[in-house]
């Protein structure tokens, strides 16, 4: 299959996957009329604040990216970083993961930075995002261990023994971590590992290298601060949309942490911008863990996802136009200097 055919195949496959997932979500809704009514009557003041929180996270991501680029000796403008970030997110709604390439390509064109080096900075970003995702997941388990333990006990048809299940859950995580480190160190020293295992070990090694690379920055703690702001804003998006619906307004900060983990996992699935996967997994989590009725849980997912998608696509479109003006201005300057 040629490269062109692969691109065409992906261009068709991902939207079809999103449509199929959304249809699957739709046919499982008990009463679509109630979902639509909840969407229409939601408190859009909180939804607007959630969109603002999402925008703040993207702007902070541009600040963090600028911080990564400058030590390489290139001039990086904040506005071009922001334009590139928003365009990248917008492209991801059509082709998952391709947005990162589009982001780096646009940034390279606007600020004369090699695309391969920009892709390296994005890898470093992703390493730390994965690390924070793991930390948030651990936080969700620790803060909601009773709820999760009871849920697991129900799934296993066991008597609800909160304390025992709590110890098993936390102890299991600790043991898995220790075993994982021991196996990793043993495999790295072992020769003649299968090719797929070598690739997995290289990925882990890349993550560890990325973590260490932060200490090469001039302002490593500023990078950490930006990362925490980004994820705090993601968290606030979930919490603020809770407030927009009467049926979810009682859910607290701990529930927002758990929902953030579920939403993050849903977006990882290669559907355009989480279309369909977000709408399936987030209501499922709210229903199973917190007893929220399927109708308002689905309404929550649609409102949360749509508010972010509209904000991203609008600003992504504006960023494309603004980037076009900057490109034209750059070409005119080059032409003028050549006269």
SVG drawing of the C-alpha trace seen along z (x, -y; Angstrom):
<svg xmlns="http://www.w3.org/2000/svg" viewBox="-38 -46 61 60">
<polyline fill="none" stroke="black" stroke-width="0.4" points="0.0,0.0 1.4,-3.4 1.7,-6.3 -1.1,-8.1 -3.4,-5.1 -2.6,-4.9 -3.5,-8.5 -6.8,-8.1 -7.5,-4.9 -7.1,-6.7 -9.0,-9.7 -12.0,-7.5 -11.6,-5.0 -11.4,-7.4 -14.5,-9.4 -16.4,-6.1 -15.2,-4.8 -16.4,-8.0 -19.8,-7.7 -20.1,-4.0 -19.2,-4.8 -21.7,-7.7 -24.4,-5.5 -23.6,-2.8 -23.9,-5.4 -27.2,-6.7 -29.0,-3.3 -28.1,-2.7 -29.7,-5.9 -32.9,-5.0 -34.7,-8.3 -33.0,-10.6 -35.6,-13.2 -34.5,-13.6 -30.9,-13.9 -31.7,-16.6 -33.8,-18.5 -31.0,-18.3 -28.6,-19.7 -30.9,-22.6 -31.6,-23.5 -28.0,-23.1 -26.4,-26.0 -24.2,-27.4 -22.4,-29.8 -20.5,-26.8 -20.1,-25.4 -18.5,-28.7 -16.2,-28.6 -15.2,-25.0 -14.4,-26.2 -12.3,-29.0 -10.4,-26.4 -9.8,-24.3 -8.5,-27.4 -6.2,-28.2 -4.7,-24.7 -4.0,-25.1 -2.4,-28.5 -0.3,-27.0 0.7,-24.2 2.0,-26.8 4.0,-28.5 5.5,-25.1 6.4,-24.3 8.1,-27.6 10.1,-26.8 11.3,-23.5 12.2,-25.1 14.3,-28.0 17.2,-26.0 17.9,-24.6 18.9,-28.1 15.9,-29.0 13.6,-32.1 10.1,-30.9 7.2,-33.3 4.4,-32.6 1.7,-33.5 3.0,-31.1 3.3,-28.4 -0.3,-29.0 -1.5,-29.0 0.3,-25.7 -1.1,-24.1 -4.7,-25.0 -4.3,-24.0 -2.8,-20.6 -5.8,-20.0 -8.2,-20.9 -6.5,-18.5 -6.7,-15.7 -10.5,-15.9 -10.1,-14.6 -7.0,-12.5 -5.9,-11.3 -2.2,-11.9 -1.6,-13.6 -2.2,-16.9 1.2,-16.7 2.9,-16.6 0.7,-19.5 1.5,-21.4 5.3,-21.0 5.1,-21.7 3.3,-25.0 5.6,-26.1 8.6,-25.3 7.3,-27.3 6.5,-30.3 9.6,-30.4 12.2,-28.6 12.7,-25.7 13.6,-22.3 10.5,-20.0 12.4,-17.0 13.6,-18.9 10.1,-20.2 8.9,-16.6 11.5,-15.7 10.1,-18.4 6.6,-17.0 7.8,-13.5 9.3,-15.1 5.9,-16.7 4.1,-13.4 6.5,-11.7 5.5,-14.1 1.8,-13.9 2.0,-10.1 3.7,-10.5 1.1,-12.9 -1.7,-10.6 -0.2,-7.8 0.0,-10.1 -3.6,-11.2 -4.7,-7.6 -2.9,-6.7 -4.6,-9.8 -8.0,-8.7 -7.5,-5.2 -6.2,-6.6 -9.0,-9.2 -11.8,-6.8 -10.5,-3.5 -13.6,-2.6 -15.9,-3.3 -13.6,-1.4 -13.2,1.4 -16.9,1.8 -17.3,1.7 -14.8,4.4 -16.4,6.5 -19.7,6.2 -18.2,7.2 -16.7,10.3 -20.0,11.1 -18.2,10.9 -19.3,9.6 -18.4,5.9 -15.4,5.9 -14.1,2.4 -11.0,2.5 -9.8,5.8 -10.4,4.8 -8.7,1.4 -5.6,3.2 -5.6,5.6 -6.1,2.8 -3.3,0.5 -1.0,3.4 -1.5,4.8 -0.5,1.5 2.6,1.4 3.6,5.0 3.0,4.5 5.2,1.5 8.1,3.3 7.7,6.4 7.7,4.1 10.9,2.4 12.6,5.8 11.5,7.3 12.5,4.1 16.0,4.1 16.4,7.8 15.2,7.5 17.5,4.6 20.5,6.7 19.3,9.7 20.5,10.4 18.6,11.7 15.2,10.3 12.4,10.6 12.1,7.6 8.8,6.5 10.1,6.7 13.1,4.6 10.7,2.0 8.7,1.9 11.9,1.6 13.0,-1.3 9.7,-3.0 10.1,-2.7 13.7,-3.9 12.6,-6.9 10.1,-7.8 12.8,-7.7 15.1,-9.7 12.4,-12.3 11.9,-12.6 15.6,-13.2 15.7,-15.7 13.8,-18.2 16.9,-18.9 18.6,-20.2 16.2,-23.1 17.1,-26.5 13.9,-26.7 12.9,-23.1 10.5,-24.0 8.7,-26.4 8.1,-23.4 6.7,-21.4 4.5,-24.3 3.1,-24.6 2.5,-20.9 0.5,-21.0 -1.5,-24.0 -2.4,-22.2 -3.7,-19.2 -5.4,-21.2 -7.4,-23.0 -8.3,-19.6 -9.6,-18.7 -11.6,-21.9 -13.3,-21.2 -14.8,-18.1 -15.7,-19.6 -17.3,-22.8 -19.5,-20.7 -20.7,-18.7 -22.1,-22.0 -24.0,-22.6 -26.5,-19.7 -28.6,-19.2 -28.1,-15.5 -24.3,-15.8 -23.9,-19.0 -23.6,-17.0 -20.5,-15.2 -17.3,-16.5 -13.7,-17.1 -12.8,-13.4 -15.4,-12.4 -13.9,-14.9 -10.5,-13.3 -11.9,-9.8 -13.8,-11.3 -10.5,-12.9 -8.8,-9.5 -11.8,-7.9 -11.9,-10.8 -8.1,-10.5 -8.3,-6.8 -11.3,-7.5 -9.4,-10.1 -6.4,-7.7 -8.5,-5.5 -7.9,-6.4 -11.2,-8.1 -11.1,-11.6 -10.8,-13.9 -12.4,-11.2 -15.6,-11.3 -17.7,-8.4 -15.2,-6.9 -15.6,-9.8 -19.4,-9.6 -19.3,-5.9 -16.8,-5.6 -17.5,-8.8 -21.2,-8.0 -20.3,-4.4 -18.0,-5.5 -20.5,-8.0 -23.3,-5.3 -21.3,-2.4 -19.3,-4.3 -21.6,-7.1 -25.1,-5.8 -25.9,-8.6 -28.8,-7.8 -27.8,-7.0 -29.7,-9.9 -28.0,-12.8 -24.6,-10.9 -24.9,-10.9 -25.9,-14.6 -22.9,-15.4 -20.6,-13.7 -22.1,-15.5 -22.0,-18.9 -18.4,-18.4 -17.1,-17.2 -19.0,-19.6 -18.0,-22.6 -14.3,-21.8 -14.6,-20.7 -16.4,-23.9 -13.8,-26.1 -10.9,-24.2 -12.3,-24.3 -13.2,-28.0 -9.8,-29.0 -8.2,-26.5 -9.8,-28.1 -8.8,-31.6 -5.3,-30.3 -5.1,-29.0 -6.1,-32.4 -3.7,-34.2 -0.9,-31.8 -1.7,-32.4 -1.2,-36.2 2.1,-35.6 3.3,-33.4 2.3,-36.0 4.1,-38.7 7.2,-36.5 7.2,-35.9 6.8,-39.7 9.7,-40.4 11.9,-37.8 11.0,-39.2 11.6,-42.8 15.1,-41.9 16.0,-40.3 15.3,-43.4"/>
</svg>
